[in-house]
Amino acid sequence: MTKSDIAIMPQFFDRYINLADDIDLLTALFQPATFDGLIPAETLLALGDQVYAPGKWTVRDIVQHVIDNERIMSYRAMRFARNDKTPLPGYDEELFGQQANANRRSLSSLLDEFALVRQSSLALFRSFDDEALQRTGVCYNQTISSLALGFVLVGHALHHARIIQERYVPLLTK
């Protein structure tokens, strides 16, 4: 199924969904790891712990956040695909970021983890038929389908890769 098959476009999540191409979800999830695909690993490594403004996350923090979000959205998609109608809460990404200790890890270990988590997400979404993908539930006070959550995964990673490209990479020329 493609992005245009999303029956209900959820507010808030649409900012990520709209960044994804209108292609088959499995194809979109199978594309190369977003960070490596848009920004060479050498560039990410060169950024180290630089931030573009006080209080902003490092590249390692961002990658960890994308990993955490991927796990949460996949879990939500699984619940809804299995027809669980329990409303699911949001999560506090700042709290997660503070507790993740991403800056104690190497960037390469985080990129490896992201690739593994994405493979796990791909396997999960491969297991869903069209009916399961169209099932909906409520999370963060929004009705959303498993299909839409799959495109959130794609767009969310793209969103953060673009932030790194636009706001962090220029730090290397200063």
Helices and strands as residue ranges (DSSP letters): G 3-5, H 14-17, H 25-30, H 34-38, H 41-47, H 59-81, H 93-100, G 102-104, H 107-126, H 130-134, E 136-139, E 142-145, H 146-163, I 164-168, G 169-173
